[in-house]
Amino acid sequence: MIGLVMFAVALVLLLLGFPVAFTFGGVAVAFGLFAEGTSIFAMMPHRIWSIMNNTILMAIPLFIFMGIVLQKSKLAERLLESMGFLFGEIRGGIAISTVLVGALLAASTGVVGASVVAMGVISLPVMLKYNYNKKLATGAICAAGTLGQIIPPSIILIILGDVFQEPVGDLFKAAFWPGLSLVLIYVIYIAILTFFNKELAPPIRLNEARGSKKQQVLHALKAIIPPLVLIILVLGSILAGVATPTESSSVGGIGAIILAAMYRQLSVKMLWESSLETVKITAMVFAILIGATAFSMVFTYTGGDWLVEDFMMGLPGEKWGFLILSMLVIMVLGFFIDFVEISYIVVPILAPIAANLGIDPIWYAILVAMNLQTSFLTPPFGFSLFYLKGVAPPEIRTTDIYYGVMPFIILQVIVLGVLVVFPEVFGFSG
């Protein structure tokens, strides 16, 4: 039972606010010394060395750098202005354009925080100005921002590729249709809701001062085409098998610098700040990874994984019992802790059990990724909620954001349920 006590202690310390990496590392050291002594950590240097030499994980800092450079080049502002013009004349048009921009930002940057903050700063004041319902406006922004968790190039898919020991390119391909389905269901929901309740999101008239409709369409296309080209270069090279995700991420970094130069935002200061932020985020991810590696090693040596496996394998319904319970566990944990910790602590325990039950690892990895995406929206600790609250005007209350995301959480759970029950719809064998 040492492993389960260890897991419970780590969860309590995380809820008390202790740093994630040091919590996992500290708990591992304390319980490891208690259970086996210093000999249990003999292989730890080799594990750390293998992490730092993992070519798959090299894609993480490169994609983070690409996203930060594009954020600083004000890509989101141009996309939101352009999409807002194209869809503004229909009911709920700004909310729909926010979802579509969220999808484009997800495919080009993959940085959830940057997407939510950018859309909160730019599109939220516009929606409030034109009397959009506060809950609809905030819900659409948070939901659109979290698309970066499932739409490639997603950091979580790279992490899960390492955990499941599956090609990241295959995960990127597998995530395409589920991610597109989420975008589609968000748009359909907003369109139907605003059609039947016309006061929620009134249409917006075109700004004639910006030129004719034809001129504005051309202006919008100029803002949309460059990031689309970058998306095609980065994702297209992976999906076509021309480049590995690591190689493609380097192309993305160079492409982001070229776009910044095209938008006249490139400077030595901007590159320095982007590199510094990349190092900080990457150091955080890898510190958590090393702490989680120590934790999982001690958890395994103390027999915790066998206990969990015996319990899971004995569930009624076998495969379906495991799928339902594992998805519920991940969803509940997502209310309280971050996706990186879940990916490196919980998923390595569940992945071998899924393999023993004959579950397709790619399918199960996408289920986990979609589930973890929901954790960005779920109160009380959903990161997207905090990102938006930090930049929202004073009239937006926290309860407005909480109530606003609820319909989108339900939509995500519906898509996740369809993916579980009807995997063939998305091209999986199950």
Secondary structure in CASP SS format (residue, H / E / C, confidence):
PFRMAT SS
TARGET T0000
AUTHOR 0000-0000-0000
METHOD secondary structure of the structure
MODEL  1
M C 1.00
I H 1.00
G H 1.00
L H 1.00
V H 1.00
M H 1.00
F H 1.00
A H 1.00
V H 1.00
A H 1.00
L H 1.00
V H 1.00
L H 1.00
L H 1.00
L H 1.00
L C 1.00
G C 1.00
F C 1.00
P C 1.00
V H 1.00
A H 1.00
F H 1.00
T H 1.00
F H 1.00
G H 1.00
G H 1.00
V H 1.00
A H 1.00
V H 1.00
A H 1.00
F H 1.00
G H 1.00
L H 1.00
F H 1.00
A H 1.00
E C 1.00
G C 1.00
T H 1.00
S H 1.00
I H 1.00
F H 1.00
A C 1.00
M C 1.00
M H 1.00
P H 1.00
H H 1.00
R H 1.00
I H 1.00
W H 1.00
S H 1.00
I H 1.00
M H 1.00
N C 1.00
N C 1.00
T C 1.00
I C 1.00
L C 1.00
M C 1.00
A H 1.00
I H 1.00
P H 1.00
L H 1.00
F H 1.00
I H 1.00
F H 1.00
M H 1.00
G H 1.00
I H 1.00
V H 1.00
L H 1.00
Q H 1.00
K H 1.00
S C 1.00
K C 1.00
L H 1.00
A H 1.00
E H 1.00
R H 1.00
L H 1.00
L H 1.00
E H 1.00
S H 1.00
M H 1.00
G H 1.00
F H 1.00
L H 1.00
F H 1.00
G C 1.00
E C 1.00
I C 1.00
R C 1.00
G C 1.00
G H 1.00
I H 1.00
A H 1.00
I H 1.00
S H 1.00
T H 1.00
V H 1.00
L H 1.00
V H 1.00
G H 1.00
A H 1.00
L H 1.00
L H 1.00
A H 1.00
A H 1.00
S H 1.00
T C 1.00
G C 1.00
V C 1.00
V H 1.00
G H 1.00
A H 1.00
S H 1.00
V H 1.00
V H 1.00
A H 1.00
M H 1.00
G H 1.00
V H 1.00
I H 1.00
S H 1.00
L H 1.00
P H 1.00
V H 1.00
M H 1.00
L H 1.00
K H 1.00
Y C 1.00
N C 1.00
Y C 1.00
N C 1.00
K H 1.00
K H 1.00
L H 1.00
A H 1.00
T H 1.00
G H 1.00
A H 1.00
I H 1.00
C H 1.00
A H 1.00
A H 1.00
G H 1.00
T H 1.00
L H 1.00
G H 1.00
Q H 1.00
I C 1.00
I C 1.00
P C 1.00
P C 1.00
S C 1.00
I H 1.00
I H 1.00
L H 1.00
I H 1.00
I H 1.00
L H 1.00
G H 1.00
D H 1.00
V H 1.00
F H 1.00
Q C 1.00
E C 1.00
P C 1.00
V H 1.00
G H 1.00
D H 1.00
L H 1.00
F H 1.00
K H 1.00
A H 1.00
A H 1.00
F H 1.00
W H 1.00
P H 1.00
G H 1.00
L H 1.00
S H 1.00
L H 1.00
V H 1.00
L H 1.00
I H 1.00
Y H 1.00
V H 1.00
I H 1.00
Y H 1.00
I H 1.00
A H 1.00
I H 1.00
L H 1.00
T H 1.00
F H 1.00
F H 1.00
N C 1.00
K C 1.00
E C 1.00
L C 1.00
A C 1.00
P C 1.00
P C 1.00
I C 1.00
R C 1.00
L C 1.00
N C 1.00
E H 1.00
A H 1.00
R H 1.00
G C 1.00
S C 1.00
K H 1.00
K H 1.00
Q H 1.00
Q H 1.00
V H 1.00
L H 1.00
H H 1.00
A H 1.00
L H 1.00
K H 1.00
A H 1.00
I H 1.00
I H 1.00
P H 1.00
P H 1.00
L H 1.00
V H 1.00
L H 1.00
I H 1.00
I H 1.00
L H 1.00
V H 1.00
L H 1.00
G H 1.00
S H 1.00
I H 1.00
L H 1.00
A C 1.00
G C 1.00
V C 1.00
A C 1.00
T C 1.00
P H 1.00
T H 1.00
E H 1.00
S H 1.00
S H 1.00
S H 1.00
V H 1.00
G H 1.00
G H 1.00
I H 1.00
G H 1.00
A H 1.00
I H 1.00
I H 1.00
L H 1.00
A H 1.00
A H 1.00
M H 1.00
Y C 1.00
R C 1.00
Q C 1.00
L C 1.00
S C 1.00
V H 1.00
K H 1.00
M H 1.00
L H 1.00
W H 1.00
E H 1.00
S H 1.00
S H 1.00
L H 1.00
E H 1.00
T H 1.00
V H 1.00
K H 1.00
I H 1.00
T H 1.00
A H 1.00
M H 1.00
V H 1.00
F H 1.00
A H 1.00
I H 1.00
L H 1.00
I H 1.00
G H 1.00
A H 1.00
T H 1.00
A H 1.00
F H 1.00
S H 1.00
M H 1.00
V H 1.00
F H 1.00
T H 1.00
Y H 1.00
T C 1.00
G C 1.00
G H 1.00
D H 1.00
W H 1.00
L H 1.00
V H 1.00
E H 1.00
D H 1.00
F H 1.00
M H 1.00
M H 1.00
G C 1.00
L C 1.00
P C 1.00
G C 1.00
E C 1.00
K H 1.00
W H 1.00
G H 1.00
F H 1.00
L H 1.00
I H 1.00
L H 1.00
S H 1.00
M H 1.00
L H 1.00
V H 1.00
I H 1.00
M H 1.00
V H 1.00
L H 1.00
G H 1.00
F C 1.00
F C 1.00
I C 1.00
D C 1.00
F H 1.00
V H 1.00
E H 1.00
I H 1.00
S H 1.00
Y H 1.00
I H 1.00
V H 1.00
V H 1.00
P H 1.00
I H 1.00
L H 1.00
A H 1.00
P H 1.00
I H 1.00
A H 1.00
A H 1.00
N H 1.00
L C 1.00
G C 1.00
I C 1.00
D C 1.00
P H 1.00
I H 1.00
W H 1.00
Y H 1.00
A H 1.00
I H 1.00
L H 1.00
V H 1.00
A H 1.00
M H 1.00
N H 1.00
L H 1.00
Q H 1.00
T H 1.00
S C 1.00
F C 1.00
L C 1.00
T C 1.00
P C 1.00
P C 1.00
F C 1.00
G C 1.00
F H 1.00
S H 1.00
L H 1.00
F H 1.00
Y H 1.00
L H 1.00
K H 1.00
G H 1.00
V H 1.00
A C 1.00
P C 1.00
P C 1.00
E C 1.00
I C 1.00
R C 1.00
T H 1.00
T H 1.00
D H 1.00
I H 1.00
Y H 1.00
Y H 1.00
G H 1.00
V H 1.00
M H 1.00
P H 1.00
F H 1.00
I H 1.00
I H 1.00
L H 1.00
Q H 1.00
V H 1.00
I H 1.00
V H 1.00
L H 1.00
G H 1.00
V H 1.00
L H 1.00
V H 1.00
V H 1.00
F C 1.00
P H 1.00
E H 1.00
V H 1.00
F H 1.00
G C 1.00
F C 1.00
S C 1.00
G C 1.00
END
